[in-house]
Amino acid sequence: MSQSRNKKHLTSRQRLALYFDDLGSNGGVAPAHRFRLEGYLQAQLDGGYWLEADLREVIQTLINTFNTNHSQQLKAQPEAWRLPHVAPIAPVQGE
């Protein structure tokens, strides 16, 4: 991880932007990274830093921007504000 990604000093919006950047450049994000970010955001919801509707709006805006800039399209998750994710397709060998 680059020095510019020192996560101690990033805001939640910056963390979300990096998550979507990683989705676009790497084709996916490790589940542990996604779950950690979702836990971080849930703690902020519980602490009153975010209202769920506001967090959902921010994530939807990031999804819309991603979909405008990439051929792969993301969908909002049906479970409240959860982050979209891309599961890489495993290579399958023929019989």
JOKA-V600035 format. One record per residue. N is the residue number from 1. OMEGA is omega in whole degrees, 0 to 359 (none if undefined). Layout:
[[N	OMEGA] [N	OMEGA]]
This chain:
[[1	184] [2	180] [3	180] [4	180] [5	176] [6	191] [7	178] [8	189] [9	180] [10	173] [11	179] [12	177] [13	178] [14	178] [15	177] [16	179] [17	178] [18	178] [19	181] [20	174] [21	178] [22	177] [23	183] [24	185] [25	184] [26	182] [27	179] [28	179] [29	180] [30	180] [31	180] [32	179] [33	179] [34	182] [35	179] [36	179] [37	177] [38	177] [39	177] [40	180] [41	177] [42	177] [43	178] [44	175] [45	181] [46	181] [47	178] [48	178] [49	178] [50	161] [51	184] [52	180] [53	179] [54	179] [55	178] [56	180] [57	179] [58	180] [59	179] [60	177] [61	178] [62	176] [63	181] [64	178] [65	178] [66	183] [67	177] [68	187] [69	184] [70	179] [71	177] [72	184] [73	177] [74	175] [75	174] [76	180] [77	182] [78	181] [79	175] [80	188] [81	186] [82	182] [83	174] [84	179] [85	180] [86	177] [87	178] [88	179] [89	180] [90	177] [91	181] [92	178] [93	179] [94	182] [95	none]]
